Amino acid sequence: MSLTYNDEGDFFVFTLMEDDETPIVSEKLILNQPLFQELPPDERLPTTPLVPMDESGQAKRVSIDNFMDTVFLCEDVLPYDGTDIGELPIDGDWTGGFMGR
């Protein structure tokens, strides 16, 4: 993985790479939008959505001023129906499986 910053446009680009650093896909970080959601299924992509989120509700977009301050790239592991799942184990998903490969 790599994360690069474009200072002219004030945005970040997340790149997922093969082990040899060959890029698989690059995508701009957009607040509350899962990465790679528009791509066809690919076993090289994460199975759990990665989403830039600001749980404080302060940010309107991802920028150099808020990334890693109030905006974080999160693994979105909560079910869409709002079900309370209790505590989530480290490296776990909401169905109880583990994300390690």
ZAPA-239695 format. One record per residue (C-alpha): residue in three letters; x, y, z. Coordinates in steps of 0.02 Angstrom, whole numbers, padded with zeros to 5 digits, always signed. Example, Ala and Ser with C-alpha at 12.3 -4.5 7.8 and 13.67 -1.06 7.14 Angstrom:
ALA+00615-00225+00390;SER+00684-00053+00357;
This chain:
MET+00000+00000+00000;SER+00052+00179-00023;LEU-00029+00344+00019;THR+00022+00499-00078;TYR-00030+00680-00059;ASN-00067+00799-00202;ASP-00029+00973-00136;GLU-00105+01065-00285;GLY-00275+00984-00262;ASP-00258+00952-00074;PHE-00307+00768-00084;PHE-00235+00597-00046;VAL-00221+00446-00161;PHE-00219+00270-00092;THR-00129+00141-00200;LEU-00141-00046-00174;MET+00006-00144-00245;GLU+00066-00319-00279;ASP+00211-00386-00174;ASP+00332-00325-00309;GLU+00255-00149-00294;THR+00162-00161-00459;PRO+00006-00053-00436;ILE-00160-00145-00436;VAL-00270+00009-00414;SER-00257+00191-00357;GLU-00401+00292-00291;LYS-00428+00465-00217;LEU-00487+00468-00036;ILE-00663+00540-00027;LEU-00745+00563+00143;ASN-00866+00423+00188;GLN-00844+00337+00018;PRO-00777+00159+00022;LEU-00621+00133-00082;PHE-00635+00019-00234;GLN-00826+00008-00225;GLU-00845+00035-00413;LEU-00723-00103-00461;PRO-00769-00279-00511;PRO-00731-00414-00381;ASP-00545-00452-00369;GLU-00467-00570-00242;ARG-00320-00449-00223;LEU-00434-00313-00153;PRO-00485-00304+00031;THR-00645-00397+00071;THR-00697-00271+00204;PRO-00730-00092+00143;LEU-00595+00037+00182;VAL-00677+00205+00211;PRO-00605+00377+00254;MET-00714+00429+00403;ASP-00728+00571+00525;GLU-00825+00502+00672;SER-00821+00674+00755;GLY-00928+00742+00612;GLN-00816+00895+00587;ALA-00744+00862+00414;LYS-00828+00899+00248;ARG-00688+00820+00146;VAL-00519+00732+00167;SER-00378+00860+00172;ILE-00202+00885+00238;ASP-00276+00980+00385;ASN-00388+00840+00447;PHE-00315+00675+00387;MET-00251+00576+00536;ASP-00322+00711+00651;THR-00510+00686+00639;VAL-00516+00588+00474;PHE-00448+00412+00474;LEU-00447+00270+00347;CYS-00556+00140+00434;GLU-00604-00038+00402;ASP-00794-00026+00396;VAL-00842-00183+00490;LEU-01016-00136+00553;PRO-01169-00214+00474;TYR-01272-00097+00366;ASP-01433-00127+00463;GLY-01368-00039+00621;THR-01363-00200+00723;ASP-01266-00182+00886;ILE-01129-00313+00875;GLY-01044-00277+01041;GLU-00855-00274+01048;LEU-00757-00315+00892;PRO-00601-00422+00914;ILE-00439-00353+00842;ASP-00422-00409+00660;GLY-00602-00469+00662;ASP-00751-00431+00555;TRP-00931-00412+00612;THR-00971-00592+00567;GLY-00835-00652+00686;GLY-00708-00702+00554;PHE-00529-00643+00550;MET-00455-00532+00416;GLY-00276-00599+00419;ARG-00214-00685+00264;
